[in-house]
Amino acid sequence: MAEAATGTDWQSWQQSWDRQQEWYMPDREERFRVMLDMVEAVVGPEPRVLDLACGTGSITDRLLARFPGATSTGVDLDPALLTIARGTFEGDGRATFVTADLKDPAWTERLPHTSYDAVLTATALHWLHSEPLATLYGQVAGVVRDGGVFMNADHMIDTATPRINAAERAHRHAAMDRAKAAGAVDWREWWDLMAKDPVLAEPTAERFAIYGEHADGDMPSADWHARTLREAGFGEARAVWASPSDTMVLALK
């Protein structure tokens, strides 16, 4: 990633983010494929999408590559990841990025549209605890049009299966250890690289001032997510994809 040291090679930063995330989730691309399959199945190949807690724009990147007629609004609070997203998609009128705190009751007022065909998010909302996440789901229901879709692919823990959970975790961490020994960059090391970049150092410092170190919320089960989404105003909700550790829940308005 030599060119990224100048802070101008945004695609290299995107790719390095992908590789870092894949260290934790080797099936990451599979969940994106299924997510976009379901977008196409439910709302067609030219959707207006809200990329919720968008980070560097990973979902937007895959959305626009697969569906050239789509448009995307990415929303996040992280100034460092948003800097990469804005740099990556600069000049592409199909992508817009908004700075907003999803815990702010008025965050939807910052969006350029009042409704979306699809709201998509992946590996982002697990930092919220159950109560604020339920509130967020109610707000999301308000911006998904009738007939539209919401999907969340994330860590969803079923506490009723402790032995299965322990076996999965041990297997996954053994694979992560092997990848680390082969040179994979983890979360902390990736942020250390960001802090050394002359363009990204300042927004990275701002990011840690906002969030501190990475923290997880409750990570409730897929059943909890589906039930809470129905209570929030969606007509149907269920899991449409799962790995041993993660699940994608789809809710139809």
C-alpha positions as CSV (number, residue, x, y, z in Angstrom):
1,M,0.0,0.0,0.0
2,A,2.9,2.3,-0.8
3,E,0.9,5.0,-2.5
4,A,-1.5,5.3,0.4
5,A,1.2,6.9,2.4
6,T,0.4,10.1,0.5
7,G,-3.2,9.9,1.6
8,T,-4.3,10.2,-2.1
9,D,-4.7,6.5,-3.1
10,W,-8.2,6.0,-1.8
11,Q,-8.7,2.7,-3.6
12,S,-5.7,1.3,-1.7
13,W,-7.2,2.4,1.6
14,Q,-10.5,0.8,0.6
15,Q,-8.8,-2.4,-0.2
16,S,-6.7,-2.4,3.0
17,W,-9.9,-1.9,5.0
18,D,-11.5,-4.9,3.2
19,R,-8.5,-7.1,3.9
20,Q,-8.5,-6.1,7.6
21,Q,-12.3,-6.8,7.9
22,E,-11.8,-10.2,6.1
23,W,-9.4,-11.2,8.7
24,Y,-12.3,-11.2,11.1
25,M,-14.9,-12.3,8.6
26,P,-13.6,-14.5,5.8
27,D,-17.2,-14.9,4.4
28,R,-17.7,-11.1,4.1
29,E,-18.1,-11.1,0.4
30,E,-20.6,-13.8,0.5
31,R,-22.9,-11.8,2.8
32,F,-22.6,-8.8,0.5
33,R,-23.5,-11.0,-2.5
34,V,-26.6,-12.3,-0.8
35,M,-27.5,-8.8,0.4
36,L,-27.5,-7.4,-3.2
37,D,-29.3,-10.5,-4.5
38,M,-32.1,-9.7,-2.1
39,V,-32.1,-6.0,-3.0
40,E,-32.6,-6.9,-6.6
41,A,-35.2,-9.5,-5.8
42,V,-37.3,-7.1,-3.7
43,V,-36.8,-3.6,-5.2
44,G,-35.1,-4.1,-8.5
45,P,-31.7,-3.2,-10.1
46,E,-31.9,0.6,-9.8
47,P,-32.6,1.2,-6.1
48,R,-32.1,4.3,-4.0
49,V,-30.1,3.0,-1.1
50,L,-29.2,4.3,2.4
51,D,-25.9,2.8,3.4
52,L,-26.3,2.9,7.2
53,A,-23.2,3.3,9.3
54,C,-21.4,3.2,6.0
55,G,-17.7,3.4,7.1
56,T,-15.5,3.5,4.0
57,G,-18.5,2.8,1.8
58,S,-18.0,-1.0,1.4
59,I,-21.7,-1.6,0.6
60,T,-21.9,1.4,-1.7
61,D,-18.8,0.2,-3.6
62,R,-20.4,-3.2,-4.3
63,L,-23.8,-1.8,-4.9
64,L,-22.7,0.6,-7.6
65,A,-20.4,-1.9,-9.3
66,R,-23.3,-4.4,-9.6
67,F,-26.1,-1.9,-10.2
68,P,-24.8,1.1,-12.2
69,G,-28.2,2.7,-12.1
70,A,-28.4,2.7,-8.3
71,T,-27.8,5.6,-6.0
72,S,-26.5,5.6,-2.5
73,T,-26.5,7.8,0.6
74,G,-23.9,6.8,3.1
75,V,-24.3,8.0,6.7
76,D,-21.7,7.7,9.5
77,L,-20.1,9.7,12.3
78,D,-16.6,8.4,11.9
79,P,-14.5,11.2,10.3
80,A,-11.6,9.0,9.3
81,L,-13.7,6.3,7.5
82,L,-15.9,9.0,5.9
83,T,-12.7,10.7,4.5
84,I,-11.8,7.5,2.7
85,A,-15.4,7.1,1.5
86,R,-15.6,10.7,0.1
87,G,-12.1,10.3,-1.5
88,T,-13.0,7.0,-3.1
89,F,-16.3,8.2,-4.6
90,E,-15.3,11.8,-5.4
91,G,-16.9,12.8,-8.7
92,D,-19.4,10.0,-8.7
93,G,-22.8,11.7,-8.5
94,R,-24.4,8.4,-7.6
95,A,-22.9,8.4,-4.1
96,T,-23.4,11.0,-1.3
97,F,-22.0,10.9,2.2
98,V,-23.6,12.5,5.3
99,T,-22.0,13.0,8.7
100,A,-24.6,12.1,11.4
101,D,-24.7,10.4,14.8
102,L,-27.3,7.5,14.7
103,K,-27.9,8.1,18.4
104,D,-29.1,11.6,17.6
105,P,-32.9,11.6,17.4
106,A,-32.8,14.0,14.5
107,W,-30.2,12.1,12.4
108,T,-32.7,11.4,9.6
109,E,-33.1,15.1,9.0
110,R,-29.6,15.3,7.6
111,L,-30.5,12.8,4.8
112,P,-31.0,14.2,1.3
113,H,-34.2,12.0,0.8
114,T,-37.1,11.2,3.0
115,S,-37.5,7.6,1.8
116,Y,-35.3,4.9,0.4
117,D,-36.0,1.6,-1.5
118,A,-33.4,-0.2,0.7
119,V,-31.5,0.5,3.9
120,L,-28.4,-1.7,4.2
121,T,-25.9,-2.1,7.0
122,A,-23.2,-4.7,7.8
123,T,-20.9,-5.3,10.8
124,A,-21.7,-1.9,12.3
125,L,-24.6,-1.8,14.6
126,H,-23.2,-4.3,17.1
127,W,-21.7,-1.3,19.0
128,L,-25.3,-0.2,20.0
129,H,-27.0,-1.7,23.0
130,S,-30.4,-3.2,22.6
131,E,-32.5,-0.2,23.7
132,P,-30.9,2.4,21.4
133,L,-30.8,-0.2,18.6
134,A,-34.6,-0.8,18.9
135,T,-35.1,3.0,18.8
136,L,-32.9,3.1,15.6
137,Y,-35.0,0.4,14.0
138,G,-38.1,2.5,14.5
139,Q,-36.3,5.4,12.8
140,V,-35.2,3.2,9.9
141,A,-38.8,2.0,9.5
142,G,-39.7,5.6,8.9
143,V,-37.3,6.1,6.0
144,V,-37.9,2.7,4.2
145,R,-40.7,3.1,1.7
146,D,-43.7,0.8,1.6
147,G,-42.5,-2.3,-0.2
148,G,-38.9,-1.4,0.6
149,V,-36.3,-3.5,2.5
150,F,-33.9,-3.3,5.4
151,M,-31.0,-5.6,5.9
152,N,-28.6,-5.9,8.8
153,A,-25.7,-8.4,8.6
154,D,-23.8,-8.5,11.9
155,H,-22.7,-10.4,15.0
156,M,-25.9,-11.9,16.4
157,I,-25.3,-14.2,19.4
158,D,-27.7,-16.9,20.5
159,T,-27.0,-17.4,24.1
160,A,-29.0,-20.6,24.2
161,T,-26.2,-22.4,22.3
162,P,-23.1,-21.9,24.5
163,R,-21.3,-25.1,23.3
164,I,-21.9,-24.3,19.7
165,N,-20.8,-20.8,20.2
166,A,-17.6,-21.9,22.0
167,A,-16.7,-24.4,19.2
168,E,-17.3,-21.8,16.5
169,R,-15.2,-19.1,18.3
170,A,-12.3,-21.5,18.8
171,H,-12.3,-22.6,15.2
172,R,-12.6,-19.0,13.9
173,H,-9.8,-17.7,16.2
174,A,-7.5,-20.5,15.1
175,A,-8.0,-19.5,11.5
176,M,-7.3,-15.8,12.5
177,D,-4.1,-16.8,14.2
178,R,-2.9,-18.6,11.1
179,A,-3.7,-15.5,8.9
180,K,-2.0,-13.3,11.4
181,A,1.1,-15.4,11.3
182,A,1.0,-15.0,7.5
183,G,1.0,-11.2,7.8
184,A,-2.7,-10.2,8.1
185,V,-3.2,-6.7,9.6
186,D,-5.7,-6.5,12.5
187,W,-8.0,-3.7,13.6
188,R,-5.5,-2.0,15.9
189,E,-2.6,-2.2,13.4
190,W,-4.8,-0.8,10.6
191,W,-5.7,2.2,12.7
192,D,-2.0,2.7,13.5
193,L,-1.3,2.9,9.8
194,M,-4.1,5.5,9.4
195,A,-2.6,7.6,12.2
196,K,0.7,7.8,10.3
197,D,-0.8,9.0,7.1
198,P,-0.3,12.8,6.6
199,V,-3.9,13.2,5.3
200,L,-5.7,10.8,7.5
201,A,-3.9,11.4,10.8
202,E,-6.1,14.3,11.9
203,P,-9.5,12.6,11.1
204,T,-8.1,9.4,12.8
205,A,-7.4,11.4,16.0
206,E,-10.9,12.9,15.8
207,R,-12.3,9.4,15.4
208,F,-10.7,8.1,18.6
209,A,-11.8,11.3,20.4
210,I,-15.4,10.4,19.5
211,Y,-15.5,6.7,20.0
212,G,-12.5,5.7,22.1
213,E,-11.5,2.1,21.5
214,H,-13.8,-0.3,19.8
215,A,-16.7,-1.4,22.0
216,D,-19.5,-3.9,21.4
217,G,-23.1,-3.6,22.4
218,D,-25.3,-6.5,23.5
219,M,-25.3,-8.4,20.2
220,P,-28.7,-10.0,20.7
221,S,-29.9,-13.0,18.7
222,A,-31.3,-13.0,15.2
223,D,-34.7,-13.8,16.6
224,W,-34.5,-10.6,18.7
225,H,-33.6,-8.5,15.7
226,A,-36.5,-10.0,13.6
227,R,-39.0,-9.5,16.4
228,T,-37.9,-5.9,17.1
229,L,-38.0,-5.0,13.5
230,R,-41.6,-6.2,13.2
231,E,-42.5,-4.3,16.4
232,A,-40.9,-1.2,14.8
233,G,-43.3,-1.3,11.8
234,F,-42.0,-3.9,9.3
235,G,-44.5,-6.4,8.0
236,E,-42.1,-9.3,7.8
237,A,-38.6,-10.0,9.1
238,R,-36.4,-13.1,9.3
239,A,-32.8,-14.3,8.7
240,V,-31.9,-14.8,5.1
241,W,-28.2,-15.7,5.5
242,A,-26.0,-17.0,8.3
243,S,-22.5,-18.1,9.0
244,P,-21.5,-19.9,12.2
245,S,-20.9,-16.5,13.9
246,D,-23.0,-13.9,12.0
247,T,-26.5,-13.5,10.6
248,M,-28.2,-11.3,8.1
249,V,-31.8,-10.3,8.9
250,L,-34.1,-8.9,6.3
251,A,-37.1,-6.9,7.1
252,L,-39.8,-6.0,4.5
253,K,-41.9,-2.8,5.0
